[in-house]
Amino acid sequence: MSPEQALGRETDGRTDVWSLGVMLFEMLTGELPFRGEAEPALVYSIVNEEPELARNLRKDAPPQIERLIEKALTKGVGKRYQSMEDLLRELEEIGDRLELGIKRRVITLRRRTRRRLLRFGVPAAIIAAVVLLLIVFQPFEIDIRPRTKEVIAQENSMAIMYFENMEDPEDSNKTAEMMTSLLTTGLGGSEYIKVLSRQRVQDILEQLGKGDREAADRTTASEVAKRAGVNWAMTGTVIQTEPNLVVTADIWHTMTGEVRATQRITGEKGEDIFTAVDKLIRGFREDLALPEAGLGRKVADVTTHSESAYRYYLEGQDLFRNWAFDQAAQSQRQALELDSTFAMAYLELARNIWVLNLDAKILELQSAIARAVQYSDKVSQKEKLYIDAWNNSFSGRHRDAIAAFQRITTLDPDEKEAWYQIAEQYRIYLGQYEDAILHYRRVLELDSLDVLAYNMVAACYSFVGEVENAVWAANKLTSIIPDASDGYDMLAWIYAAHGRIDEAIELWEKCREIEEGDLWENHMLANLGRSYLLKRDYAKAKAAYGAILTGAEQLDRMAGRRYLAYIPAYRGKLDETMQLLDKMFAADQLEEKKDEGKYVLRALIHMERGNLESALEDIQTAIRIREVGGQKPMFENDLVVSRFIEDPLIWRAFHVYFLAAGGNVEQADRMIRALEAEHPDREALTESYRWALGVLELAKGNTSAAVARLERALEKVKSAGFIPGEKDAHIRFFLAKAYLESGNPASAEAELEMLLSAYDTDRVIFGLWTARAYYLLGMACEELERSSEAVTQYQEFMEVWKDADPELQGEVADARQRLAKLKNSG
């Protein structure tokens, strides 16, 4: 019954189009598009509700067919195909596009049968459409494909749901979780069965609004299976654990409810959970008539022989997912104390240390990944590929890492973690943001609630200048977690990176309200202070930075003190900055802390005053602080520290700069050679090294070489970090200087406009340089004979440095003279 029939309206051939749409939907998915327990409910559904998307019920449905069915089932007759001939014509075109050779056979059918079929009142187009669908989709289990391992695996595709623990409903000892995880690992070893990963099941449960640790009823399990495109579900119950383990489990078809296999395992007294899982796997292998290939190894041989170690391992994974990385690492260490050959616990420990950016633990990371590789014969095929991928990544072989992660997605196209890590390799290490976006979008296809993927794709869109798409992703993030600051924070970063500072400030104020009293409130205060400083609202910048000093965290207070010193430094007030720094060093000493950022700022001021010896002394102190580990906890709000967290060469590069700028070019050259000797793989060297090469060439007067080096540094920096526009202002500044000195004012203008359009941290940290960007931009515009723009930039520069100390007045005076000349000539 079509909607117009249900409403008692006039019908015509377009009603037959609707009926065919219903038939095609059922043939394609095995279900009716509209349902109701009684006729009134069914009529209501037909008139008012939209059918579920066919791809949600059948993953291999081509989008062309899905769109055809949707159009046939449109409720308004005017929007449907206007005749069967129209529908058939599109079916034939789809057949051609799918390269199935179907059109010729359909046309032949029409020619031979039209007259005879019409005698019985059945339009030939319906028969042709049915034949087409039979050929394309082989509904009703009509399978003409070869019986390959892949075909059998898809037929046996399964979601293993979280087991119920009757004895301990909270599953405090993780018995049910261990049973679920071990069965997933054990059955997943067969090439003849496709088992959803635990992550995939958890993601879908979250999308359904269910807890990922809840035992699922059959309705929920069916919905999980449908969304994942698998045929079978396993549900089970841990009936008791003492004095022996008793477990039951069923495998049943998610469409029909047919139970395919049932197992009940009663363990012997003293038998462990691994033995119980092995018994279940053997029973199900026999019930499902699966070959032994991939299922012959005991599950303990591909995990661990220690129940306690496995429990700590799962605990660590749960803590990692909840961002408790310190605790997660400790859980993996406890697992390894119990089983020193547990390969996956070594891998998880290495990942935790990497996320924490703990330089002091780098040897532990290297040891952990080496042990993971050493014992990788004790894991599943997929886990072995993960170990290979991470080993390549930690060793700097990022394209090899991508290849290994890609092999995982070939094994399991729904393995979200592998897609995510491919995107991360492209973003963090290779700076290929378009490729990163494609892979993050694949993650979001699998899990539409993945907040990290939305965060990262927003950043990448911002990097490539697609601001509307970046805003879309940040807004999606906000819609998923409206009571958290994450989405608003990312949106503010995007606006700030693209010059929309007032909108950014409004959002950061909102974030501060959300995070009031939390660690992240200081992060928002730092953002606000930076934004107000670059807007030249110095009173509000001072208030925001000053509020950080009242926090409970020592490191935040230490950072806040330095932030206050950036305000006079940006304005060229060197004496005031030095007086503040003296007070701040004393305060740091009382709290027994050393802040590398303050020493760098003081070194820059010494250089402005021509005091090279003092500048070198301070930068060497910063280097020593960095080399002993510095103050670099995860999520620490000090952006001076965190922005360079993966760049151990940063202050050594500045040492090269100070030597070169101070006229000691030969000594700077020797330092560069020393850096290269320590790091034979030049491609692995950071952007700071390349920046140092550039400023050294600039000091030598080799402007062409300086341009090449600094351009390479800028390319390198594009792959460092996820915050838009956080690490490039000082590089752009010197690149613009090199362009100007080499007679390329147009390129200088482009870099300086980019620098000044982004309200980012780099502009604040190196304010003594970046404030001069207005001055350089005025010079570039002047050389390009754009006098009015040059006038504006000189005025901006003079406004920023109107109270600058005498040491800096030379550039201010030159800007004033240039401005007067331009006004007189205009």
C-alpha positions in Angstrom: 0.0 0.0 0.0 1.4 3.4 -1.1 0.9 6.6 0.9 -1.7 7.9 -1.6 -3.6 4.6 -1.2 -3.5 4.8 2.6 -4.8 8.4 2.4 -7.6 7.4 -0.1 -6.2 9.6 -2.9 -6.2 8.9 -6.7 -3.6 6.3 -7.9 -1.8 5.8 -11.2 1.3 4.2 -12.5 3.4 5.9 -10.0 1.8 3.8 -7.3 3.2 0.8 -9.1 6.6 2.5 -8.9 6.2 2.6 -5.1 5.2 -1.0 -4.9 8.3 -2.0 -6.9 10.4 0.1 -4.5 9.0 -1.9 -1.6 9.8 -5.1 -3.5 13.4 -4.0 -4.3 14.0 -2.9 -0.8 13.0 -6.3 0.6 15.0 -8.2 -2.0 18.0 -6.1 -1.2 17.9 -6.1 2.6 15.7 -9.0 3.6 13.4 -6.6 5.5 10.3 -4.5 4.6 10.9 -0.7 4.5 7.9 0.0 6.7 6.8 -2.0 9.7 4.1 -2.0 12.3 2.7 -4.5 14.8 -0.8 -3.9 13.6 -2.3 -2.4 10.5 -2.9 1.1 11.9 0.8 1.2 13.0 1.9 0.0 9.5 -0.3 2.7 7.8 1.2 5.4 10.1 4.7 4.3 9.2 4.0 4.3 5.4 2.5 7.8 5.6 4.8 9.5 8.1 8.1 7.7 8.5 11.2 7.3 6.3 12.6 3.8 5.7 16.0 2.9 7.2 18.9 3.4 4.8 19.5 0.2 2.9 23.3 0.4 3.6 22.6 0.1 7.3 21.0 -3.3 6.6 23.3 -4.4 3.8 26.8 -3.0 3.7 27.5 -4.0 0.1 24.5 -2.1 -1.3 25.8 0.2 -4.0 24.8 3.8 -3.4 23.3 4.0 -6.9 20.8 1.3 -6.1 20.1 2.8 -2.7 19.3 6.2 -4.2 17.0 4.5 -6.8 15.0 2.8 -4.1 14.8 6.0 -2.1 13.4 7.8 -5.1 10.9 5.1 -5.8 9.7 5.2 -2.1 9.4 9.0 -2.0 6.0 9.9 -0.4 5.2 12.7 -2.8 4.2 11.1 -6.2 5.6 14.1 -8.1 9.1 13.3 -6.8 9.1 9.6 -7.7 9.9 8.1 -11.1 7.0 9.2 -13.2 6.8 5.8 -14.9 8.1 2.3 -14.8 10.1 3.0 -18.0 11.9 5.8 -16.2 12.9 3.5 -13.4 14.0 0.7 -15.7 16.1 3.1 -17.8 18.0 4.2 -14.7 18.4 0.5 -13.6 19.9 -0.2 -17.0 22.3 2.7 -16.6 23.3 1.5 -13.2 24.0 -1.9 -14.6 26.3 -0.3 -17.2 28.1 1.8 -14.6 28.7 -1.2 -12.4 30.1 -3.0 -15.5 28.0 -6.1 -14.9 26.9 -6.6 -18.5 23.3 -6.6 -17.4 21.7 -4.1 -19.8 21.9 -6.5 -22.8 20.2 -9.3 -20.9 17.5 -7.1 -19.5 16.7 -5.7 -22.9 16.5 -9.2 -24.4 14.1 -10.2 -21.6 11.9 -7.2 -22.4 11.8 -8.0 -26.1 10.9 -11.6 -25.6 8.4 -11.3 -22.9 6.6 -8.0 -23.1 3.4 -9.1 -24.9 3.0 -12.3 -23.0 3.6 -10.8 -19.6 1.2 -7.9 -20.2 -1.6 -10.4 -20.8 -1.3 -11.3 -17.1 -1.1 -7.7 -16.0 2.5 -7.8 -14.8 4.6 -4.9 -16.3 7.7 -6.2 -18.0 9.7 -3.5 -16.2 9.0 -5.1 -12.9 10.3 -8.5 -14.2 13.3 -6.8 -15.7 14.0 -5.0 -12.4 13.6 -8.2 -10.4 16.1 -10.0 -12.8 18.5 -7.2 -12.4 18.4 -7.3 -8.6 18.7 -11.1 -8.7 21.9 -10.8 -10.8 23.4 -7.9 -8.9 22.6 -8.8 -5.3 21.7 -12.5 -5.3 19.1 -12.1 -2.5 17.6 -14.9 -0.5 21.0 -16.5 0.0 21.3 -17.3 -3.7 25.1 -17.3 -3.8 27.0 -17.9 -7.0 30.3 -16.6 -5.7 33.3 -19.0 -5.3 33.5 -20.4 -1.7 36.6 -18.6 -0.8 37.9 -18.0 2.7 36.7 -14.4 2.5 33.2 -15.5 1.5 33.0 -18.0 4.3 34.4 -15.5 6.8 31.7 -13.0 5.9 29.0 -15.6 6.2 30.4 -16.4 9.7 30.8 -12.8 10.6 30.1 -12.3 14.3 29.8 -9.7 17.1 30.9 -11.1 20.5 29.0 -9.2 23.1 30.1 -8.4 26.6 29.2 -11.5 28.8 26.9 -11.2 31.8 28.5 -12.0 35.2 25.7 -13.5 37.3 27.9 -13.9 40.4 29.4 -10.4 40.2 27.1 -8.1 38.2 29.7 -5.3 38.4 32.3 -7.6 37.0 34.8 -6.2 39.5 37.3 -9.0 38.9 36.9 -8.5 35.1 36.0 -12.2 34.6 33.3 -11.4 32.0 35.5 -8.8 30.3 38.4 -11.3 30.1 36.1 -14.0 28.7 34.8 -11.6 26.0 38.3 -10.3 25.1 39.9 -13.7 25.0 37.1 -15.2 22.8 37.5 -12.2 20.4 41.3 -12.9 20.2 40.9 -16.6 19.9 38.1 -16.9 17.3 39.6 -13.9 15.5 42.6 -16.0 14.7 40.6 -18.0 12.1 40.5 -16.9 8.4 37.1 -18.5 8.2 35.3 -16.2 10.7 35.2 -12.5 10.9 35.0 -11.3 14.5 34.3 -7.6 15.3 37.0 -6.1 17.4 36.2 -5.1 21.0 36.7 -1.4 20.0 34.1 -1.7 17.1 31.5 -3.3 19.4 32.1 -0.6 22.1 31.8 2.2 19.5 28.5 0.9 18.3 27.2 0.4 21.8 28.1 4.0 22.5 26.3 5.2 19.4 23.2 3.3 20.7 23.5 5.0 24.1 24.5 1.8 25.8 27.4 1.2 28.3 30.2 -0.6 26.6 30.6 -2.9 29.6 27.0 -3.8 29.9 25.8 -7.4 29.1 23.7 -6.9 25.9 20.2 -8.3 25.5 19.3 -9.8 22.1 17.7 -6.6 20.9 20.8 -4.6 21.5 23.0 -7.4 20.1 20.9 -7.5 16.9 21.2 -3.7 16.5 25.0 -3.9 17.0 25.2 -6.7 14.4 23.1 -4.8 11.9 25.1 -1.6 12.2 28.3 -3.6 11.7 27.0 -5.7 8.9 27.6 -9.0 10.5 25.3 -12.1 10.5 25.8 -13.6 13.9 26.1 -12.6 17.6 27.5 -14.4 20.6 26.0 -13.7 24.0 27.1 -15.5 27.1 26.9 -15.7 30.9 29.5 -16.4 33.5 27.3 -18.4 35.9 29.9 -18.9 38.6 33.7 -18.6 39.2 34.1 -20.5 42.4 34.8 -23.3 43.2 35.1 -23.7 39.4 34.2 -21.6 36.4 30.8 -22.3 34.7 30.1 -20.4 31.5 27.3 -20.7 28.8 27.4 -19.0 25.4 25.1 -19.0 22.3 25.7 -18.0 18.7 22.5 -16.9 17.0 21.5 -15.3 13.7 20.7 -11.6 14.3 17.9 -11.5 11.7 16.0 -14.7 12.4 17.0 -15.4 16.0 18.0 -18.9 14.9 20.5 -20.4 17.4 23.4 -21.9 15.5 25.5 -23.1 18.4 25.3 -23.4 22.2 28.1 -24.3 24.6 28.2 -24.8 28.3 31.6 -25.2 29.9 32.0 -26.4 33.4 35.7 -26.2 34.3 37.6 -28.5 36.6 38.5 -27.2 40.0 41.6 -25.1 39.6 41.3 -24.7 35.8 42.0 -21.1 34.6 39.9 -18.9 32.3 42.2 -19.6 29.4 41.3 -23.3 29.5 37.6 -22.5 29.6 38.0 -20.2 26.6 39.9 -22.9 24.7 37.0 -25.4 25.4 34.5 -22.9 24.2 36.5 -22.3 21.0 36.8 -26.0 20.3 33.1 -26.5 20.8 32.1 -23.7 18.5 34.7 -24.8 15.9 32.9 -28.1 15.8 29.4 -26.6 15.8 30.3 -24.2 13.0 32.3 -26.8 11.0 35.3 -24.5 10.8 38.7 -25.7 9.6 41.3 -25.9 12.4 43.5 -23.3 10.7 44.1 -20.4 13.0 42.2 -22.0 15.8 44.8 -24.6 16.8 46.8 -22.5 19.2 45.8 -22.2 22.8 44.5 -18.7 23.6 47.2 -18.3 26.4 49.9 -18.9 23.7 48.8 -15.7 21.9 48.2 -13.6 25.0 49.6 -14.6 28.4 49.5 -17.6 30.8 48.8 -15.3 33.8 45.2 -14.4 34.6 46.4 -11.5 36.8 48.7 -10.2 34.0 45.8 -10.2 31.6 43.6 -8.5 34.1 46.1 -5.7 34.5 46.5 -5.5 30.7 42.8 -4.9 30.2 42.7 -2.5 33.1 45.5 -0.5 31.4 43.6 -0.5 28.1 40.5 0.9 29.9 42.6 3.6 31.6 44.2 4.5 28.3 40.8 5.0 26.7 39.9 7.3 29.6 43.1 9.3 29.1 44.6 8.2 32.5 47.9 7.5 30.8 50.1 7.5 33.9 47.9 4.9 35.6 47.6 3.0 32.4 51.3 2.7 32.1 51.6 1.5 35.7 49.0 -1.2 35.0 51.0 -2.5 32.0 54.1 -2.5 34.2 52.3 -4.6 36.7 51.2 -7.0 34.0 54.8 -7.4 32.9 56.0 -8.1 36.4 53.7 -11.1 36.3 54.6 -12.2 32.7 57.8 -10.8 31.2 57.0 -12.2 27.8 53.6 -10.5 27.4 54.1 -8.8 24.0 51.0 -6.7 23.9 51.5 -5.4 27.4 55.0 -4.2 26.2 53.3 -2.5 23.2 50.7 -0.7 25.4 53.4 0.4 27.8 55.4 1.9 24.9 52.3 3.7 23.6 51.6 5.2 27.0 55.1 6.5 27.4 54.9 8.0 23.9 51.7 9.8 24.6 53.0 11.1 27.9 56.1 12.6 26.1 58.3 11.5 28.9 61.9 12.1 27.7 63.2 10.6 31.0 61.4 7.4 30.0 62.7 7.2 26.4 64.9 4.2 27.2 62.0 2.4 28.8 60.0 3.1 25.6 62.8 1.7 23.4 63.1 -1.3 25.6 59.4 -2.0 25.7 58.9 -1.8 21.9 62.0 -4.0 21.4 60.5 -6.6 23.8 57.2 -6.4 22.0 59.0 -7.3 18.7 61.0 -10.0 20.5 57.8 -11.8 21.7 55.6 -11.0 18.7 55.4 -14.7 17.9 53.1 -14.9 20.9 50.3 -12.7 19.4 47.6 -12.9 16.7 48.3 -11.9 13.1 46.6 -8.5 13.6 48.5 -7.8 16.8 51.8 -8.7 15.1 51.0 -6.1 12.5 50.3 -3.5 15.2 53.6 -4.2 16.8 55.4 -3.9 13.4 53.6 -0.6 12.7 54.4 1.0 16.1 58.0 -0.2 15.9 58.3 1.5 12.6 56.7 4.7 13.9 58.9 4.9 17.0 61.9 4.3 14.8 61.0 7.2 12.5 60.0 4.9 9.5 56.6 6.5 9.1 55.8 5.3 5.6 56.6 1.8 6.7 54.3 2.3 9.7 51.5 3.4 7.3 52.0 0.3 5.2 51.7 -1.9 8.3 48.6 -0.2 9.5 47.1 -0.4 6.0 47.7 -4.2 6.1 45.5 -4.3 9.2 42.7 -2.4 7.4 43.0 -5.0 4.6 42.5 -7.8 7.1 39.6 -5.8 8.8 38.2 -2.8 6.9 36.3 -1.8 10.1 39.5 -1.6 12.3 39.0 2.0 13.4 42.3 2.2 15.4 44.4 1.3 12.3 42.6 4.0 10.2 43.2 6.5 13.0 46.8 5.8 13.3 47.3 6.1 9.5 45.8 9.5 9.7 48.1 10.4 12.7 51.2 9.3 10.7 50.2 11.6 7.9 49.3 14.5 10.2 52.1 14.4 12.8 55.1 13.2 10.9 54.5 13.7 7.2 52.5 16.9 7.2 50.2 15.5 4.5 47.0 16.9 5.8 44.7 16.0 2.8 45.7 12.4 3.3 45.1 12.7 7.0 41.7 14.1 6.5 40.7 11.2 4.2 41.6 8.7 6.9 40.1 10.7 9.8 36.9 10.8 7.7 37.0 7.0 7.4 37.2 6.8 11.2 34.1 9.0 11.4 32.3 6.8 9.0 32.9 3.9 11.4 32.2 5.9 14.6 30.2 9.1 14.2 30.9 9.9 17.9 34.7 9.8 17.8 35.5 13.2 19.4 39.3 12.9 18.8 38.8 12.3 15.1 36.5 15.4 14.8 39.2 17.3 16.8 42.0 16.2 14.4 40.0 16.6 11.2 39.1 20.2 12.3 42.8 21.0 12.8 43.7 19.5 9.5 41.1 21.4 7.6 42.4 24.6 9.3 45.9 23.8 8.3 44.9 23.5 4.6 42.8 26.7 4.8 39.4 25.0 4.5 38.0 27.1 7.3 34.3 26.3 6.7 35.0 22.5 6.9 37.2 23.1 10.0 34.3 25.0 11.7 31.9 22.2 10.7 34.1 19.6 12.4 34.5 21.7 15.5 30.7 22.2 15.7 30.2 18.5 15.3 32.5 18.0 18.3 30.5 20.5 20.3 27.2 18.8 19.4 28.6 15.4 20.7 29.9 16.8 24.0 28.0 20.1 24.5 28.9 20.3 28.2 32.6 20.1 27.6 35.0 22.8 26.4 36.7 20.7 23.7 34.7 21.8 20.7 34.5 25.4 21.7 38.3 25.4 22.3 39.1 23.9 18.9 36.7 26.4 17.2 38.4 29.2 19.0 41.8 28.0 17.9 40.5 27.9 14.3 39.2 31.4 14.5 42.4 32.7 16.1 44.5 31.0 13.5 42.6 32.8 10.7 42.4 36.3 12.2 38.9 36.1 13.7 40.1 37.0 17.2 36.9 38.5 18.7 35.0 35.3 18.0 37.9 33.3 19.4 37.9 35.4 22.6 34.2 35.0 23.1 34.5 31.2 22.8 37.5 31.0 25.2 35.5 33.0 27.7 32.8 30.4 27.4 35.4 27.7 27.8 36.7 29.3 31.0 33.1 29.3 32.4 32.8 25.6 31.6 36.2 24.7 33.1 36.0 27.0 36.1 38.1 25.5 39.0 39.5 22.8 36.7 43.1 22.4 35.4 41.9 23.5 31.9 40.7 26.9 33.2 44.4 28.0 33.3 44.7 26.8 29.7 41.8 29.0 28.7 43.3 31.9 30.7 46.5 31.5 28.8 44.6 31.6 25.5 42.7 34.7 26.5 45.9 36.4 27.7 47.6 35.8 24.4 44.6 37.0 22.4 44.2 40.2 24.4 48.0 40.9 24.2 48.0 40.6 20.4 44.8 42.8 20.3 46.8 45.3 22.4 44.3 45.2 25.2 47.2 45.0 27.7 45.1 45.4 30.8 42.9 42.4 30.0 46.0 40.4 29.0 47.6 41.2 32.4 44.4 40.2 34.2 44.1 36.9 32.4 47.7 35.9 32.9 47.6 37.2 36.5 44.6 34.9 37.3 46.8 31.9 36.5 49.1 32.8 39.5 46.3 32.0 41.9 46.1 28.3 40.7 47.0 25.3 42.8 49.5 23.9 40.3 53.2 25.0 40.7 53.9 24.6 37.0 50.9 26.7 36.0 52.0 29.5 38.4 55.5 29.3 37.0 54.2 29.6 33.4 51.8 32.4 34.4 54.7 34.5 35.7 56.5 34.2 32.4 53.4 35.1 30.5 53.2 38.4 32.3 56.8 39.1 31.1 55.7 38.7 27.5 53.5 41.8 27.7 56.2 44.4 28.1 58.6 42.3 25.9 56.1 42.5 23.0 55.9 46.3 23.5 59.7 46.7 23.3 59.9 47.6 27.0 63.1 45.8 27.8 63.9 47.3 31.2 60.4 46.5 32.5 60.7 42.9 31.2 64.1 42.4 32.9 62.7 43.7 36.2 59.8 41.3 36.0 62.0 38.4 35.2 64.2 39.1 38.2 61.2 38.8 40.5 60.0 35.7 38.6 63.3 33.9 39.0 63.1 34.5 42.7 59.5 33.2 42.9 60.5 30.1 40.9 63.5 29.5 43.3 61.1 29.6 46.3 59.1 26.8 44.6 62.3 25.0 43.7 61.5 25.2 40.0 63.5 26.2 36.9 61.7 27.6 33.8 63.6 27.3 30.5 61.2 29.7 28.9 62.3 32.6 31.2 66.0 32.0 30.4 65.2 32.1 26.7 63.3 35.3 27.0 66.1 36.9 29.0 68.6 35.6 26.4 66.7 37.4 23.6 66.7 40.6 25.6 70.5 40.3 26.1 70.9 39.9 22.3 68.8 43.1 21.7 71.3 44.9 23.9 74.3 43.4 22.2 75.3 41.3 25.2 76.2 38.0 23.5 78.0 36.5 26.4 75.0 36.8 28.8 72.7 35.6 26.0 74.8 32.4 25.5 74.9 31.8 29.2 71.1 31.9 29.5 70.5 29.7 26.4 72.9 27.1 27.8 70.9 27.1 31.0 67.8 26.5 29.0 69.5 23.6 27.2 70.5 22.0 30.5 67.0 22.2 31.8 65.7 20.6 28.6 68.3 17.9 28.6 67.4 16.7 32.1 63.7 16.4 31.2 62.3 19.8 31.9 58.8 20.3 33.2 56.7 18.5 30.6 53.7 16.6 32.0 50.8 15.8 29.8 48.2 18.6 29.3 50.4 21.1 31.2 49.2 24.5 30.3 52.6 26.0 29.6 52.5 26.3 25.8 56.1 27.4 25.7 57.1 24.0 26.9 54.4 21.9 25.2 54.8 23.5 21.8 58.4 22.2 21.7 57.7 18.9 23.4 58.8 16.8 20.5 61.7 19.1 19.5 64.7 18.4 21.8 67.0 20.5 19.5 65.0 23.8 19.9 67.3 25.6 22.3 70.5 24.3 20.7 69.2 25.8 17.4 68.8 29.1 19.3 72.4 28.7 20.5 73.4 28.6 16.8 71.3 31.7 16.1 72.9 33.7 18.9 76.4 32.8 17.7 75.6 33.7 14.1 73.7 36.9 15.0 76.6 37.9 17.3 79.1 37.5 14.5 80.6 34.1 15.5 79.7 32.4 12.3 82.6 29.9 12.4 81.6 28.7 15.8 77.9 28.5 14.7 79.0 26.4 11.8 80.8 24.0 14.1 77.7 23.6 16.2 75.6 22.8 13.2 78.2 20.1 12.2 78.0 18.7 15.7 74.2 18.4 15.5 74.5 16.6 12.1 77.1 14.2 13.5 74.8 13.3 16.4 71.9 12.8 13.9 73.1 11.1 10.7 69.5 10.8 9.4 69.1 14.4 8.3 65.5 13.9 7.3 64.7 13.1 10.9 66.1 16.4 12.2 63.5 18.8 13.4 62.4 22.2 12.0 64.5 23.9 14.5 67.7 22.5 13.0 66.5 23.7 9.5 65.6 27.1 11.0 69.2 27.3 12.5 70.6 26.5 9.0 68.5 29.3 7.5 69.4 32.0 10.0 73.1 31.0 9.8 73.0 31.5 6.0 71.3 34.8 6.5 74.1 35.9 8.8 76.6 34.9 6.2 74.7 37.0 3.6 73.7 34.0 1.5 70.1 35.0 1.1 69.3 32.5 -1.6 70.5 29.6 0.6 68.8 31.1 3.6 65.5 31.2 1.7 65.8 27.6 0.7 66.7 26.5 4.3 63.9 28.5 5.9 61.3 27.3 3.3 62.3 23.7 4.2 61.9 24.5 7.9 58.4 25.9 7.2 57.5 22.7 5.3 58.8 20.6 8.3 56.9 22.6 10.9 53.6 21.9 9.1 53.7 18.4 10.5 54.4 19.4 14.1 51.4 19.3 16.5 47.6 19.6 16.1 47.0 23.2 17.1 46.6 25.4 14.1 49.3 27.9 13.6 51.4 27.2 16.7 55.0 26.8 15.6 55.7 28.9 12.6 55.7 32.7 13.4 59.4 32.9 14.1 60.2 30.9 11.0 58.0 33.1 8.8 59.6 36.2 10.3 63.1 35.2 9.3 61.9 33.8 5.9 60.3 37.2 5.2 63.6 38.9 6.1 65.4 36.6 3.7 62.9 37.3 0.9 63.3 41.1 1.4 67.1 40.9 1.4 67.0 38.7 -1.8 64.7 41.2 -3.6 61.5 39.3 -3.4 59.0 41.6 -1.6 55.9 39.8 -2.8 56.9 36.6 -1.1 57.9 38.5 2.0 54.5 40.2 2.0 52.7 36.8 1.8 54.6 35.4 4.8 54.2 38.4 6.9 50.5 38.7 6.3 50.2 35.0 7.2 52.1 35.7 10.4 50.0 38.7 11.4 46.7 37.0 10.6 47.2 34.3 13.2 46.9 35.1 16.9 49.1 32.2 18.0 51.5 31.4 20.7 54.6 31.8 18.6 53.8 35.5 18.1 53.8 36.0 21.8 56.8 33.9 22.8 59.0 35.7 20.2 57.2 39.0 20.4 60.5 41.0 20.2 60.8 39.6 16.6 57.1 39.3 15.6 56.2 42.8 16.6 58.7 43.9 13.9 56.6 42.1 11.3 54.5 45.2 10.9 57.7 47.1 10.1 58.9 44.5 7.6 55.5 44.4 6.0 55.6 48.1 5.5 58.9 47.8 3.8 57.6 45.1 1.5 54.5 47.1 0.6 56.7 50.1 -0.1 58.9 48.1 -2.5 55.7 46.9 -4.2 54.7 50.6 -4.6 51.5 50.1 -2.5 52.0 53.3 -0.4 48.7 53.3 1.4 49.2 49.8 2.7 52.8 50.6 3.7 51.5 53.7 5.6 49.1 51.4 7.6 51.8 48.9 8.5 54.3 51.5 9.7 51.6 53.1 11.8 50.8 49.7 13.3 54.4 49.1 14.2 54.8 52.5 15.7 51.7 52.0 17.8 53.1 48.6 19.2 56.5 50.1 20.0 55.5 53.6 20.9 56.9 53.1 24.4 59.8 51.0 23.4 63.2 51.4 25.2 66.0 53.5 23.5 67.8 50.4 22.3 64.9 49.7 19.9 64.2 53.3 18.8 66.3 53.1 15.7 63.7 51.0 13.8 60.9 53.1 15.2 62.7 56.2 13.9 63.3 54.7 10.5 59.6 53.7 10.3 58.6 57.3 11.3 60.9 58.7 8.5 59.5 56.3 5.9 56.0 57.2 7.0 56.6 60.9 6.6 58.2 60.4 3.2 55.2 58.4 2.0 52.7 60.9 3.3 54.7 63.8 1.6 54.9 62.0 -1.7 51.2 61.0 -1.5 
